[in-house]
Amino acid sequence: MPSPKDVTLRTGPPTKRELLIFYPAKFTWTQLKTFVNSGYSATVPPEVEHTLIWTRLPIYHEDLVAKRISTRVEQDGLWGFTGSTSPPPSPSTLHSCLPALSDWGITVDKLIRSAAPNEDEAELLRRAGEEIQEFVRNRWDESLWETAWFVNPPVG
């Protein structure tokens, strides 16, 4: 196996060698199905990079997601922000964003939203997402990128 001094970490999607060296603990090459930069041209401004990552193995499992928050995670997924000293956008601004989603038929009455977590739940959610947060921080340098990440809830 090569070492970090043998492999240069480039910009863009990582190669198999980069994944094995720089992200070995949590996401292996055999687990990754696709790591692709997606232009998402219809919905994302040109200066925004949109990246999708699919895995063969579930990211959610009982070692990461405490039973107390499993129902919430199964509905809402996991999320986080890196690279900004400002707090993330408040959910109270959601109404101002909805007109941009109207072409897809998304309206406030169709949204499924969980109540705000209490302090203990918020900490469990933070812990459940910390490995993904670390992956994002390793991939997108916080001094260069402001990143919002989201892991979809498990399907069926």
ZASEKE-374446 format. One line per 4 residues: number of its first residue (from 1); for each residue x negated, y negated, z of N, C-alpha, C. Coordinates in Angstrom, 3 decimals. Layout:
N
NUM> X/Y/Z/X/Y/Z/X/Y/Z ~ ...
This chain:
156
1> -0.851/1.185/0.000/0.000/0.000/0.000/-0.891/-1.241/0.000 ~ -0.584/-2.228/-0.870/-1.384/-3.445/-0.900/-1.184/-4.266/0.373 ~ -2.098/-5.175/0.635/-1.992/-6.055/1.801/-1.639/-7.462/1.322 ~ -1.259/-8.369/2.245/-0.900/-9.733/1.839/-2.009/-10.447/1.058
5> -3.264/-10.141/1.333/-4.334/-10.814/0.585/-4.425/-10.301/-0.854 ~ -3.805/-9.157/-1.140/-3.813/-8.602/-2.499/-2.637/-9.089/-3.347 ~ -1.645/-9.703/-2.710/-0.418/-10.077/-3.415/-0.129/-11.550/-3.177 ~ 0.074/-12.293/-4.245/0.418/-13.707/-4.141/1.932/-13.846/-4.121
9> 2.440/-14.622/-3.159/3.876/-14.884/-3.089/4.184/-16.043/-4.022 ~ 4.905/-15.754/-5.094/5.234/-16.749/-6.104/6.571/-17.398/-5.786 ~ 6.977/-18.349/-6.616/8.332/-18.891/-6.514/9.231/-18.010/-7.375 ~ 10.518/-18.108/-7.179/11.448/-17.277/-7.939/11.704/-15.963/-7.241
13> 12.465/-15.084/-7.870/12.783/-13.792/-7.254/11.508/-13.003/-6.984 ~ 11.426/-12.325/-5.846/10.212/-11.579/-5.532/10.077/-10.317/-6.383 ~ 8.834/-9.963/-6.632/8.559/-8.697/-7.303/8.640/-7.574/-6.280 ~ 8.585/-6.346/-6.752/8.592/-5.199/-5.840/7.433/-5.312/-4.852
17> 6.225/-5.657/-5.352/5.047/-5.775/-4.472/5.252/-6.879/-3.428 ~ 5.823/-8.020/-3.839/6.077/-9.105/-2.890/7.067/-8.669/-1.813 ~ 8.125/-7.982/-2.219/9.096/-7.502/-1.231/8.447/-6.559/-0.233 ~ 7.673/-5.617/-0.732/7.054/-4.633/0.154/6.069/-5.267/1.129
21> 5.368/-6.320/0.703/4.381/-6.971/1.562/5.004/-8.004/2.483 ~ 5.818/-8.902/1.936/6.290/-10.042/2.705/7.634/-9.839/3.391 ~ 8.420/-8.832/2.970/9.720/-8.580/3.578/9.889/-7.105/3.932 ~ 8.880/-6.448/4.459/8.977/-4.994/4.594/9.900/-4.504/5.697
25> 10.077/-5.268/6.743/10.748/-4.739/7.923/12.236/-4.498/7.723 ~ 12.896/-5.351/6.979/14.351/-5.285/6.954/14.935/-4.914/5.597 ~ 14.306/-5.343/4.510/14.854/-5.125/3.187/13.786/-4.471/2.317 ~ 13.922/-3.203/2.050/12.937/-2.509/1.227/13.366/-2.520/-0.228
29> 12.432/-2.273/-1.111/12.734/-2.262/-2.535/13.814/-1.234/-2.872 ~ 13.755/-0.085/-2.234/14.752/0.946/-2.539/16.143/0.552/-2.047 ~ 16.226/-0.329/-1.059/17.529/-0.796/-0.587/18.104/-1.865/-1.499 ~ 17.242/-2.658/-2.109/17.727/-3.748/-2.935/18.207/-3.243/-4.282
33> 19.357/-3.653/-4.652/19.912/-3.295/-5.947/19.571/-4.411/-6.947 ~ 19.839/-5.644/-6.539/19.612/-6.778/-7.416/19.233/-8.001/-6.594 ~ 18.296/-8.770/-7.082/17.915/-10.053/-6.492/17.839/-10.987/-7.684 ~ 18.812/-11.843/-7.852/18.909/-12.598/-9.099/19.258/-14.051/-8.827
37> 18.593/-14.938/-9.526/18.995/-16.340/-9.488/20.180/-16.485/-10.424 ~ 21.236/-17.041/-9.918/22.460/-17.154/-10.697/22.728/-18.625/-10.949 ~ 22.825/-19.020/-12.191/23.098/-20.407/-12.521/24.447/-20.869/-12.021 ~ 25.404/-19.964/-11.945/26.756/-20.311/-11.514/27.146/-21.647/-12.128
41> 26.878/-21.823/-13.408/26.947/-23.123/-14.069/28.290/-23.829/-13.910 ~ 29.349/-23.096/-13.777/30.664/-23.738/-13.685/30.925/-24.353/-12.318 ~ 30.209/-23.921/-11.296/30.573/-24.365/-9.951/29.438/-24.990/-9.151 ~ 28.205/-24.905/-9.625/27.072/-25.406/-8.850/26.338/-26.463/-9.665
45> 26.029/-27.625/-9.061/25.290/-28.662/-9.795/23.943/-28.131/-10.295 ~ 23.401/-28.695/-11.363/22.180/-28.165/-11.965/20.963/-28.178/-11.037 ~ 20.928/-29.069/-10.069/19.775/-29.126/-9.158/19.868/-28.110/-8.014 ~ 20.929/-27.324/-7.995/21.133/-26.327/-6.945/20.745/-24.953/-7.469
49> 19.964/-24.219/-6.679/19.638/-22.837/-7.027/20.605/-21.938/-6.276 ~ 21.243/-21.037/-6.986/22.181/-20.096/-6.380/21.611/-18.700/-6.576 ~ 21.365/-17.991/-5.506/20.754/-16.670/-5.586/21.682/-15.645/-4.959 ~ 21.839/-14.514/-5.628/22.650/-13.411/-5.121/21.735/-12.244/-4.798
53> 22.029/-11.565/-3.713/21.277/-10.370/-3.341/22.292/-9.282/-3.017 ~ 22.168/-8.153/-3.698/23.012/-6.999/-3.388/22.139/-5.922/-2.768 ~ 22.676/-5.214/-1.797/21.935/-4.114/-1.183/22.728/-2.823/-1.340 ~ 22.002/-1.730/-1.370/22.659/-0.422/-1.413/23.159/-0.020/-0.035
57> 22.419/-0.410/0.987/22.794/-0.074/2.357/23.518/-1.242/2.995 ~ 24.469/-0.974/3.853/25.200/-2.071/4.494/24.291/-2.910/5.393 ~ 24.507/-4.201/5.361/23.772/-5.103/6.248/24.400/-5.066/7.633 ~ 25.715/-4.853/7.681/26.406/-4.782/8.962/26.296/-3.372/9.530
61> 25.872/-3.270/10.763/25.921/-1.989/11.459/25.906/-2.267/12.955 ~ 26.253/-1.261/13.723/26.473/-1.473/15.161/25.229/-1.903/15.925 ~ 24.039/-1.673/15.373/22.831/-2.171/16.039/22.724/-3.693/15.932 ~ 23.365/-4.282/14.939/23.300/-5.733/14.738/24.565/-6.453/15.177
65> 25.713/-5.844/14.939/26.986/-6.514/15.200/27.633/-5.898/16.435 ~ 27.702/-6.687/17.491/28.319/-6.222/18.735/29.801/-5.932/18.513 ~ 30.304/-4.916/19.191/31.704/-4.518/19.049/32.663/-5.690/19.293 ~ 32.298/-6.574/20.248/33.165/-7.717/20.579/33.415/-8.645/19.398
69> 32.497/-8.675/18.421/32.663/-9.592/17.288/32.847/-8.863/15.961 ~ 32.953/-7.532/16.000/33.012/-6.768/14.747/34.238/-7.130/13.902 ~ 35.394/-7.342/14.521/36.587/-7.701/13.763/36.390/-9.047/13.072 ~ 35.801/-9.999/13.785/35.531/-11.322/13.219/34.562/-11.207/12.039
73> 33.487/-10.440/12.199/32.488/-10.292/11.142/33.086/-9.566/9.939 ~ 33.941/-8.577/10.194/34.597/-7.866/9.088/35.519/-8.792/8.297 ~ 36.029/-9.837/8.927/36.882/-10.801/8.230/36.065/-11.952/7.646 ~ 35.131/-12.505/8.429/34.462/-13.751/8.050/33.075/-13.572/7.451
77> 32.431/-12.433/7.664/31.051/-12.273/7.230/30.095/-12.953/8.212 ~ 28.869/-13.151/7.778/27.854/-13.856/8.557/27.340/-15.019/7.723 ~ 26.834/-16.040/8.368/26.377/-17.225/7.650/25.342/-17.957/8.479 ~ 24.642/-18.872/7.832/23.671/-19.694/8.529/23.117/-20.778/7.619
81> 22.316/-21.641/8.210/21.715/-22.762/7.493/20.259/-22.865/7.915 ~ 19.383/-23.202/6.974/17.972/-23.430/7.293/17.495/-24.675/6.551 ~ 16.397/-25.233/7.020/15.738/-26.313/6.306/16.322/-27.693/6.490 ~ 17.160/-27.896/7.467/17.746/-29.213/7.698/17.703/-29.521/9.186
85> 17.396/-30.759/9.508/17.414/-31.162/10.914/18.807/-31.642/11.319 ~ 19.675/-31.865/10.336/21.048/-32.273/10.619/21.884/-31.038/10.908 ~ 22.925/-31.176/11.714/23.800/-30.026/11.929/24.519/-29.667/10.634 ~ 24.936/-28.402/10.499/25.660/-28.009/9.284/26.981/-28.760/9.187
89> 27.566/-28.777/8.002/28.848/-29.471/7.833/29.904/-28.933/8.792 ~ 30.722/-29.815/9.266/31.790/-29.431/10.181/32.929/-28.782/9.405 ~ 33.521/-27.722/9.960/34.700/-27.141/9.307/35.838/-28.147/9.145 ~ 35.796/-29.237/9.919/36.859/-30.243/9.810/36.826/-30.955/8.451
93> 35.720/-30.835/7.701/35.639/-31.467/6.375/36.185/-30.562/5.275 ~ 36.634/-29.383/5.632/37.114/-28.418/4.649/38.185/-28.989/3.720 ~ 39.116/-29.739/4.276/40.224/-30.273/3.469/39.715/-31.140/2.320 ~ 38.621/-31.856/2.530/38.095/-32.715/1.463/37.443/-31.898/0.343
97> 37.100/-30.640/0.607/36.464/-29.779/-0.402/37.472/-28.979/-1.216 ~ 38.660/-28.800/-0.710/39.640/-27.933/-1.361/40.022/-28.347/-2.783 ~ 40.107/-29.640/-3.109/40.462/-29.981/-4.496/39.496/-29.374/-5.523 ~ 38.235/-29.223/-5.172/37.258/-28.638/-6.095/37.530/-27.156/-6.337
101> 38.312/-26.532/-5.476/38.609/-25.102/-5.598/39.995/-24.831/-6.188 ~ 40.717/-25.888/-6.511/42.103/-25.719/-6.969/42.207/-24.937/-8.275 ~ 41.188/-25.018/-9.144/41.223/-24.246/-10.397/41.307/-22.746/-10.137 ~ 40.850/-22.310/-8.981/40.882/-20.891/-8.614/42.102/-20.562/-7.755
105> 42.992/-21.520/-7.575/44.204/-21.280/-6.800/43.967/-21.245/-5.298 ~ 42.841/-21.803/-4.836/42.544/-21.802/-3.400/43.146/-23.067/-2.784 ~ 44.050/-22.836/-1.855/44.708/-23.930/-1.145/44.631/-23.648/0.353 ~ 44.873/-24.672/1.142/44.742/-24.527/2.589/45.642/-23.419/3.137
109> 46.827/-23.239/2.552/47.744/-22.216/3.053/47.277/-20.793/2.726 ~ 46.338/-20.638/1.806/45.831/-19.309/1.453/44.557/-18.932/2.216 ~ 44.015/-19.864/2.963/42.784/-19.585/3.700/43.044/-18.714/4.918 ~ 42.159/-17.784/5.163/42.214/-16.975/6.379/41.040/-17.430/7.235
113> 41.354/-18.025/8.373/40.302/-18.594/9.210/40.393/-18.068/10.635 ~ 39.245/-17.725/11.164/39.176/-17.320/12.568/39.120/-18.568/13.441 ~ 39.577/-18.423/14.673/39.433/-19.508/15.641/37.948/-19.702/15.935 ~ 37.589/-20.887/16.367/36.186/-21.157/16.717/35.741/-20.168/17.794
117> 34.510/-19.656/17.691/34.040/-18.702/18.704/33.738/-19.409/20.021 ~ 33.886/-18.674/21.131/33.454/-19.234/22.406/31.921/-19.128/22.456 ~ 31.299/-19.614/23.516/29.829/-19.622/23.602/29.223/-18.228/23.475 ~ 29.827/-17.247/24.171/29.299/-15.877/24.115/29.412/-15.291/22.710
121> 30.560/-15.505/22.061/30.747/-15.006/20.700/29.786/-15.682/19.727 ~ 29.588/-16.991/19.905/28.662/-17.725/19.034/27.249/-17.153/19.144 ~ 26.841/-16.807/20.350/25.519/-16.210/20.542/25.441/-14.827/19.891 ~ 26.492/-14.032/20.015/26.506/-12.711/19.370/26.473/-12.845/17.847
125> 27.173/-13.838/17.307/27.139/-14.082/15.866/25.744/-14.512/15.421 ~ 25.099/-15.364/16.221/23.743/-15.798/15.903/22.797/-14.598/15.868 ~ 22.914/-13.739/16.877/22.062/-12.540/16.928/22.336/-11.600/15.749 ~ 23.601/-11.450/15.396/23.960/-10.555/14.290/23.337/-11.031/12.981
129> 23.179/-12.336/12.837/22.628/-12.874/11.606/21.157/-13.218/11.650 ~ 20.479/-12.981/12.788/19.100/-13.464/12.901/18.119/-12.779/11.948 ~ 18.334/-11.523/11.605/17.419/-10.874/10.655/17.610/-11.434/9.252 ~ 18.840/-11.742/8.899/19.104/-12.355/7.602/18.539/-13.777/7.595
133> 18.729/-14.490/8.691/18.182/-15.848/8.832/16.661/-15.819/8.648 ~ 16.009/-14.841/9.236/14.549/-14.716/9.107/14.157/-14.398/7.662 ~ 14.903/-13.525/7.011/14.659/-13.219/5.600/14.746/-14.497/4.762 ~ 15.785/-15.298/4.987/15.974/-16.545/4.237/14.827/-17.503/4.521
137> 14.440/-17.637/5.779/13.319/-18.528/6.127/12.015/-18.076/5.471 ~ 11.789/-16.775/5.402/10.574/-16.260/4.765/10.587/-16.482/3.256 ~ 11.758/-16.448/2.670/11.878/-16.566/1.216/11.913/-18.018/0.752 ~ 12.610/-18.886/1.482/12.753/-20.280/1.100/12.159/-21.168/2.196
141> 10.973/-21.698/1.941/10.229/-22.545/2.872/11.125/-23.704/3.331 ~ 11.313/-23.804/4.641/12.224/-24.810/5.184/11.773/-26.244/4.927 ~ 10.475/-26.438/4.680/10.018/-27.797/4.377/10.352/-28.189/2.936 ~ 10.722/-27.203/2.117/11.029/-27.459/0.709/12.496/-27.239/0.356
145> 13.168/-26.381/1.107/14.532/-25.971/0.765/15.487/-26.204/1.930 ~ 16.648/-26.719/1.620/17.770/-26.713/2.555/18.669/-25.590/2.071 ~ 18.906/-24.600/2.912/19.569/-23.380/2.480/20.815/-23.100/3.311 ~ 21.897/-22.818/2.629/23.106/-22.286/3.260/23.210/-20.842/2.776
149> 23.302/-19.889/3.693/23.405/-18.482/3.287/24.685/-17.889/3.846 ~ 25.146/-16.876/3.146/26.375/-16.207/3.529/26.284/-14.744/3.153 ~ 26.711/-13.881/4.039/26.804/-12.447/3.748/28.279/-12.099/3.768 ~ 28.774/-11.643/2.625/30.196/-11.304/2.526/30.566/-10.206/3.507
153> 31.821/-10.221/3.945/32.292/-9.116/4.792/32.214/-7.807/4.010 ~ 32.113/-6.694/4.732/32.087/-5.409/4.045/33.386/-5.184/3.275 ~ 33.290/-4.482/2.183/34.466/-4.176/1.364/34.932/-2.777/1.694 ~ 36.236/-2.660/1.938/36.920/-1.409/2.139/36.206/-0.413/2.886
